[in-house]
Amino acid sequence: MLIGSVIGIELIRAMRVMLVHDRAIDQVSPALVAHQYNVVGTCSPDDELIVQAGHLRPDLIVLDVSVPSTQLLDQLHLIGEELPLPIVMFTDDADSGAIRRAIAAGVSAYIVDGLYVNRLGAVLNVALARFQEMQSLRGELESTRRSLNDRKKIDRAKGILMQRRGISEDAAYHSLRKLAMERNQKIGEVADSVISAAALLG
């Protein structure tokens, strides 16, 4: 689903932007302002960006850097882990290795052919849509991982009940479900309790 269909264009234009640049002349801020984005802070690539992002609470990070350093990419990776945000990078570095490292660090859009004011809105909108899609995929992956982990715990808990009570697999599962309903817990949480209790009792 495109970002524009999720939130209105006026809301997109009001987004808070943290700008990171190392140019002698800042051409990005005027372009962002012209598109009605709210530039809440301007930083150097050498700044502690995770600290700045935590303080400024931007909705979007835009970088205009000649060559993204390893230190900068490490900081972006940290932001991606602690404060996931869409990140757009304008740069002169067209090296394929640099592009791969930037994408791995969480950059949503990597632009190497310069800043064109008339394209800025479209570039940012695409980056926002891509970020939302990636976050959705990560959420689905994490949900799948949790489900698989719960399934393993449930199977282990069933095995414990089958062995200790001498009951069938179906009976063990129904016992777990009954406990979950009585305790108003998820069956995975009950399985955890059974496994922990078995470990204590030996």
C-alpha positions as a Markdown table, in Angstrom:
| # | Residue | x | y | z |
|---|---|---|---|---|
| 1 | Met | 0.0 | 0.0 | 0.0 |
| 2 | Leu | 1.4 | 3.4 | -0.9 |
| 3 | Ile | 2.2 | 5.8 | 1.8 |
| 4 | Gly | -0.1 | 8.4 | 0.3 |
| 5 | Ser | -3.1 | 6.2 | 0.7 |
| 6 | Val | -2.3 | 5.6 | 4.3 |
| 7 | Ile | -1.8 | 9.2 | 5.5 |
| 8 | Gly | -2.7 | 12.3 | 3.6 |
| 9 | Ile | -0.2 | 14.3 | 1.6 |
| 10 | Glu | -0.5 | 17.3 | 4.0 |
| 11 | Leu | 0.6 | 15.0 | 6.9 |
| 12 | Ile | 3.5 | 13.7 | 4.9 |
| 13 | Arg | 4.6 | 17.3 | 4.2 |
| 14 | Ala | 4.5 | 18.1 | 7.9 |
| 15 | Met | 6.8 | 15.3 | 8.8 |
| 16 | Arg | 9.7 | 16.1 | 11.1 |
| 17 | Val | 13.1 | 15.7 | 9.4 |
| 18 | Met | 16.6 | 15.5 | 10.8 |
| 19 | Leu | 19.1 | 16.5 | 8.2 |
| 20 | Val | 22.7 | 15.2 | 8.3 |
| 21 | His | 25.1 | 16.8 | 5.8 |
| 22 | Asp | 28.8 | 17.6 | 5.3 |
| 23 | Arg | 28.5 | 20.0 | 2.4 |
| 24 | Ala | 29.9 | 23.6 | 2.5 |
| 25 | Ile | 26.5 | 24.8 | 1.4 |
| 26 | Asp | 23.3 | 23.3 | 2.7 |
| 27 | Gln | 21.0 | 22.9 | -0.3 |
| 28 | Val | 18.8 | 20.3 | 1.2 |
| 29 | Ser | 17.1 | 22.4 | 4.0 |
| 30 | Pro | 15.7 | 24.9 | 1.6 |
| 31 | Ala | 14.4 | 22.1 | -0.7 |
| 32 | Leu | 12.7 | 20.4 | 2.3 |
| 33 | Val | 11.2 | 23.6 | 3.5 |
| 34 | Ala | 10.0 | 24.3 | -0.1 |
| 35 | His | 8.2 | 21.0 | 0.1 |
| 36 | Gln | 6.7 | 21.9 | 3.5 |
| 37 | Tyr | 8.7 | 19.4 | 5.5 |
| 38 | Asn | 9.6 | 20.5 | 9.0 |
| 39 | Val | 13.4 | 20.4 | 9.5 |
| 40 | Val | 13.8 | 20.0 | 13.2 |
| 41 | Gly | 17.6 | 19.7 | 13.3 |
| 42 | Thr | 20.8 | 19.8 | 11.2 |
| 43 | Cys | 23.7 | 17.6 | 12.2 |
| 44 | Ser | 27.2 | 16.6 | 11.0 |
| 45 | Pro | 28.0 | 13.0 | 10.1 |
| 46 | Asp | 30.5 | 13.1 | 12.9 |
| 47 | Asp | 27.9 | 13.9 | 15.6 |
| 48 | Glu | 26.3 | 11.3 | 17.8 |
| 49 | Leu | 23.4 | 10.7 | 15.5 |
| 50 | Ile | 21.6 | 8.2 | 17.8 |
| 51 | Val | 21.6 | 10.9 | 20.6 |
| 52 | Gln | 20.4 | 13.6 | 18.2 |
| 53 | Ala | 17.7 | 11.3 | 16.9 |
| 54 | Gly | 16.6 | 10.5 | 20.4 |
| 55 | His | 16.5 | 14.2 | 21.3 |
| 56 | Leu | 14.8 | 15.5 | 18.1 |
| 57 | Arg | 12.4 | 12.6 | 17.5 |
| 58 | Pro | 12.3 | 13.0 | 13.7 |
| 59 | Asp | 9.9 | 11.0 | 11.5 |
| 60 | Leu | 12.6 | 10.9 | 8.8 |
| 61 | Ile | 16.4 | 11.3 | 8.4 |
| 62 | Val | 17.8 | 12.8 | 5.3 |
| 63 | Leu | 21.5 | 12.7 | 4.6 |
| 64 | Asp | 23.5 | 14.7 | 2.1 |
| 65 | Val | 27.1 | 13.4 | 2.4 |
| 66 | Ser | 29.9 | 13.2 | -0.2 |
| 67 | Val | 31.0 | 9.7 | 0.9 |
| 68 | Pro | 29.3 | 7.7 | 3.7 |
| 69 | Ser | 32.0 | 6.6 | 6.2 |
| 70 | Thr | 32.0 | 3.3 | 8.1 |
| 71 | Gln | 31.4 | 5.3 | 11.3 |
| 72 | Leu | 28.3 | 7.0 | 9.8 |
| 73 | Leu | 26.9 | 3.7 | 8.5 |
| 74 | Asp | 27.5 | 2.1 | 11.9 |
| 75 | Gln | 25.5 | 4.9 | 13.5 |
| 76 | Leu | 22.6 | 4.5 | 11.0 |
| 77 | His | 22.6 | 0.8 | 11.8 |
| 78 | Leu | 22.3 | 1.6 | 15.5 |
| 79 | Ile | 19.4 | 4.0 | 14.8 |
| 80 | Gly | 17.7 | 1.2 | 12.8 |
| 81 | Glu | 17.9 | -1.1 | 15.8 |
| 82 | Glu | 16.9 | 1.3 | 18.5 |
| 83 | Leu | 14.8 | 4.0 | 16.7 |
| 84 | Pro | 13.7 | 2.6 | 13.4 |
| 85 | Leu | 13.2 | 5.5 | 10.9 |
| 86 | Pro | 13.1 | 5.9 | 7.1 |
| 87 | Ile | 16.5 | 7.2 | 6.0 |
| 88 | Val | 17.2 | 8.8 | 2.6 |
| 89 | Met | 20.8 | 9.4 | 1.5 |
| 90 | Phe | 22.0 | 11.8 | -1.2 |
| 91 | Thr | 25.7 | 11.1 | -2.0 |
| 92 | Asp | 28.4 | 11.2 | -4.6 |
| 93 | Asp | 29.5 | 7.6 | -3.8 |
| 94 | Ala | 28.3 | 5.3 | -6.6 |
| 95 | Asp | 30.4 | 2.4 | -5.4 |
| 96 | Ser | 28.3 | -0.8 | -5.3 |
| 97 | Gly | 29.9 | -1.9 | -2.1 |
| 98 | Ala | 29.0 | 1.4 | -0.4 |
| 99 | Ile | 25.4 | 1.0 | -1.7 |
| 100 | Arg | 25.1 | -2.5 | -0.2 |
| 101 | Arg | 26.5 | -1.4 | 3.1 |
| 102 | Ala | 24.2 | 1.6 | 3.3 |
| 103 | Ile | 21.1 | -0.6 | 2.5 |
| 104 | Ala | 22.3 | -3.1 | 5.1 |
| 105 | Ala | 22.6 | -0.2 | 7.6 |
| 106 | Gly | 18.9 | 0.7 | 7.1 |
| 107 | Val | 19.0 | 3.3 | 4.3 |
| 108 | Ser | 15.6 | 3.3 | 2.5 |
| 109 | Ala | 16.7 | 5.3 | -0.5 |
| 110 | Tyr | 20.3 | 5.8 | -1.8 |
| 111 | Ile | 20.5 | 8.6 | -4.4 |
| 112 | Val | 23.8 | 9.1 | -6.3 |
| 113 | Asp | 22.7 | 11.4 | -9.1 |
| 114 | Gly | 22.3 | 14.6 | -7.1 |
| 115 | Leu | 19.5 | 16.5 | -5.5 |
| 116 | Tyr | 16.8 | 17.7 | -7.8 |
| 117 | Val | 14.3 | 19.8 | -6.0 |
| 118 | Asn | 11.4 | 18.9 | -8.3 |
| 119 | Arg | 12.0 | 15.2 | -7.5 |
| 120 | Leu | 12.5 | 15.5 | -3.8 |
| 121 | Gly | 8.9 | 14.9 | -2.8 |
| 122 | Ala | 8.6 | 11.7 | -4.9 |
| 123 | Val | 12.0 | 10.4 | -3.6 |
| 124 | Leu | 10.9 | 10.9 | 0.0 |
| 125 | Asn | 7.5 | 9.4 | -0.6 |
| 126 | Val | 9.0 | 6.2 | -2.2 |
| 127 | Ala | 11.5 | 5.9 | 0.7 |
| 128 | Leu | 8.6 | 6.2 | 3.3 |
| 129 | Ala | 6.6 | 3.6 | 1.4 |
| 130 | Arg | 9.6 | 1.2 | 1.2 |
| 131 | Phe | 10.3 | 1.7 | 5.0 |
| 132 | Gln | 6.7 | 0.9 | 5.9 |
| 133 | Glu | 6.8 | -2.2 | 3.7 |
| 134 | Met | 10.1 | -3.4 | 5.3 |
| 135 | Gln | 8.8 | -2.8 | 8.8 |
| 136 | Ser | 5.7 | -4.8 | 8.0 |
| 137 | Leu | 7.8 | -7.7 | 6.7 |
| 138 | Arg | 10.0 | -7.5 | 9.8 |
| 139 | Gly | 6.9 | -7.7 | 11.9 |
| 140 | Glu | 5.6 | -10.7 | 10.0 |
| 141 | Leu | 9.0 | -12.4 | 10.3 |
| 142 | Glu | 9.1 | -11.8 | 14.1 |
| 143 | Ser | 5.6 | -13.1 | 14.5 |
| 144 | Thr | 6.5 | -16.3 | 12.6 |
| 145 | Arg | 9.6 | -16.7 | 14.7 |
| 146 | Arg | 7.6 | -16.4 | 17.9 |
| 147 | Ser | 5.0 | -18.9 | 16.6 |
| 148 | Leu | 7.8 | -21.4 | 15.8 |
| 149 | Asn | 9.3 | -20.9 | 19.2 |
| 150 | Asp | 6.0 | -21.3 | 20.9 |
| 151 | Arg | 5.4 | -24.5 | 19.0 |
| 152 | Lys | 8.7 | -25.9 | 20.1 |
| 153 | Lys | 7.9 | -25.1 | 23.8 |
| 154 | Ile | 4.4 | -26.5 | 23.5 |
| 155 | Asp | 5.8 | -29.8 | 22.1 |
| 156 | Arg | 8.4 | -29.9 | 24.9 |
| 157 | Ala | 5.7 | -29.3 | 27.5 |
| 158 | Lys | 3.5 | -31.9 | 26.0 |
| 159 | Gly | 6.3 | -34.4 | 26.2 |
| 160 | Ile | 6.9 | -33.6 | 29.9 |
| 161 | Leu | 3.2 | -34.1 | 30.7 |
| 162 | Met | 3.0 | -37.3 | 28.7 |
| 163 | Gln | 6.0 | -38.7 | 30.5 |
| 164 | Arg | 5.0 | -37.6 | 34.0 |
| 165 | Arg | 1.3 | -38.3 | 33.9 |
| 166 | Gly | 1.3 | -41.2 | 31.5 |
| 167 | Ile | -1.2 | -39.5 | 29.1 |
| 168 | Ser | -1.5 | -39.3 | 25.4 |
| 169 | Glu | -0.3 | -36.4 | 23.3 |
| 170 | Asp | -3.9 | -35.1 | 22.7 |
| 171 | Ala | -4.6 | -35.3 | 26.4 |
| 172 | Ala | -1.4 | -33.4 | 27.2 |
| 173 | Tyr | -2.3 | -30.7 | 24.7 |
| 174 | His | -5.8 | -30.3 | 26.1 |
| 175 | Ser | -4.3 | -30.1 | 29.6 |
| 176 | Leu | -2.2 | -27.2 | 28.4 |
| 177 | Arg | -5.1 | -25.5 | 26.8 |
| 178 | Lys | -7.2 | -25.9 | 29.9 |
| 179 | Leu | -4.5 | -24.4 | 32.1 |
| 180 | Ala | -4.1 | -21.5 | 29.6 |
| 181 | Met | -7.9 | -20.7 | 29.8 |
| 182 | Glu | -7.9 | -21.0 | 33.6 |
| 183 | Arg | -5.0 | -18.7 | 34.0 |
| 184 | Asn | -6.0 | -16.4 | 31.2 |
| 185 | Gln | -2.6 | -16.9 | 29.5 |
| 186 | Lys | -1.3 | -17.9 | 26.1 |
| 187 | Ile | -0.6 | -21.5 | 25.7 |
| 188 | Gly | 3.0 | -20.7 | 25.0 |
| 189 | Glu | 3.3 | -19.0 | 28.5 |
| 190 | Val | 1.7 | -22.1 | 30.1 |
| 191 | Ala | 4.2 | -24.3 | 28.3 |
| 192 | Asp | 7.0 | -22.1 | 29.7 |
| 193 | Ser | 5.7 | -22.6 | 33.2 |
| 194 | Val | 5.5 | -26.4 | 32.7 |
| 195 | Ile | 9.1 | -26.5 | 31.4 |
| 196 | Ser | 10.3 | -24.3 | 34.2 |
| 197 | Ala | 8.6 | -26.4 | 36.9 |
| 198 | Ala | 10.0 | -29.6 | 35.4 |
| 199 | Ala | 13.5 | -28.1 | 35.5 |
| 200 | Leu | 13.1 | -27.2 | 39.2 |
| 201 | Leu | 11.7 | -30.6 | 40.1 |
| 202 | Gly | 14.3 | -32.4 | 38.1 |
